[in-house]
């Protein structure tokens, strides 16, 4: 066992920076600067049905209309200053198209998936990653 570590590590958090040269061990706390570098929510889902394949901090997916989907967070954000990265797959017979997000709230965000002509489309593979939103 490393020097200074308790045998009961349930209250210890071990963090390393992205460069791999810093290790922070904190008791009863989390390095907030490191937490800003990690996603606050993410999801991989079927855009035609809203079925979630895998996720973190996502409560539900609602397909509102063709190309318009609402992502609902499990734990609300502290603010709406977060960033969303949205990706969609290209179907074998359809060009890729465009994606975006709009109407960010503390409880969720709307995303748009479109074909190459800017028309709404529901793709079978959509991924959303959220960074920020926490004070």
C-alpha positions in Angstrom: 0.0 0.0 0.0 1.3 3.5 -0.9 2.5 5.6 1.9 -0.3 7.8 3.4 -3.2 5.8 2.0 -5.7 4.4 4.4 -6.8 0.7 4.1 -10.3 1.9 3.6 -10.1 4.0 0.4 -13.9 4.6 0.1 -13.5 8.4 0.6 -10.4 8.9 -1.5 -10.4 10.1 -5.1 -7.4 9.6 -7.4 -7.1 12.0 -10.3 -4.4 12.4 -13.0 -4.2 15.2 -15.5 -4.3 14.6 -19.2 -0.5 14.9 -19.5 0.0 12.0 -17.2 2.4 13.8 -15.0 0.3 14.8 -12.0 -1.6 12.7 -9.5 -3.9 14.3 -7.0 -5.3 12.3 -4.1 -8.1 14.0 -2.3 -10.1 12.9 0.7 -13.8 13.8 0.7 -13.5 15.9 -2.4 -12.9 16.2 -6.1 -10.4 18.3 -8.1 -12.8 20.8 -9.7 -10.3 21.8 -12.4 -10.1 18.2 -13.5 -13.9 17.8 -13.4 -14.2 20.7 -15.9 -12.3 18.5 -18.5 -14.8 15.6 -18.2 -18.2 15.3 -19.8 -21.1 16.2 -17.5 -23.5 14.1 -19.7 -23.3 11.9 -22.8 -25.5 9.5 -24.7 -25.5 7.1 -27.6 -29.1 6.5 -28.9 -31.2 5.5 -31.9 -32.6 8.7 -33.3 -35.5 6.9 -35.0 -36.9 5.6 -31.7 -35.1 7.5 -28.9 -33.9 4.1 -27.5 -30.8 4.8 -25.4 -27.9 2.4 -26.0 -25.6 3.8 -23.3 -25.4 7.0 -21.4 -24.2 9.0 -18.4 -26.4 11.6 -16.6 -29.2 11.1 -19.2 -32.8 10.6 -17.9 -34.6 10.2 -21.2 -34.7 10.9 -25.0 -37.9 12.4 -26.6 -38.2 12.3 -30.4 -40.4 15.4 -30.9 -40.5 15.3 -34.7 -38.4 14.3 -37.6 -34.9 15.7 -36.9 -35.9 17.3 -33.5 -35.0 15.5 -30.3 -34.9 16.5 -26.7 -32.2 15.2 -24.4 -33.3 15.2 -20.7 -30.6 15.2 -18.0 -30.8 13.0 -15.0 -29.1 15.5 -12.7 -29.8 19.1 -13.8 -27.0 21.4 -14.8 -26.2 24.4 -12.6 -26.3 26.8 -15.7 -26.9 26.8 -19.4 -23.3 27.7 -20.4 -22.5 24.2 -21.4 -21.2 22.9 -24.8 -22.9 20.1 -26.7 -21.1 18.0 -29.3 -23.6 16.2 -31.6 -22.8 13.6 -34.1 -24.9 11.4 -36.4 -24.2 8.5 -38.7 -24.6 8.5 -42.4 -26.9 5.9 -43.9 -25.5 3.8 -46.8 -27.9 5.5 -49.3 -28.1 9.0 -47.7 -25.5 11.8 -47.5 -24.3 12.7 -44.0 -25.9 16.1 -43.3 -25.8 18.6 -40.4 -26.3 18.5 -36.7 -26.7 21.1 -34.0 -28.2 21.9 -30.6 -30.6 24.6 -29.4 -32.8 25.7 -26.4 -30.3 24.7 -23.7 -31.9 24.6 -20.3 -30.6 23.2 -16.9 -32.8 20.1 -17.4 -32.1 19.3 -21.0 -31.3 20.4 -24.5 -32.8 20.0 -28.0 -30.8 18.7 -30.9 -31.4 18.8 -34.6 -30.3 16.2 -37.1 -30.6 17.1 -40.8 -29.8 15.6 -44.2 -27.4 17.3 -46.6 -30.2 19.6 -47.9 -31.0 20.9 -44.3 -34.2 18.8 -44.0 -34.9 17.1 -40.7 -34.0 13.4 -40.5 -33.9 10.8 -37.8 -30.7 8.8 -37.9 -30.2 5.4 -36.3 -27.0 6.4 -34.6 -26.8 9.7 -32.7 -24.3 10.7 -30.0 -24.3 13.7 -27.8 -21.6 14.8 -25.3 -22.1 17.7 -22.9 -19.2 19.6 -21.3 -19.6 22.2 -18.6 -22.8 23.5 -17.1 -21.6 23.0 -13.5 -20.4 25.8 -11.2 
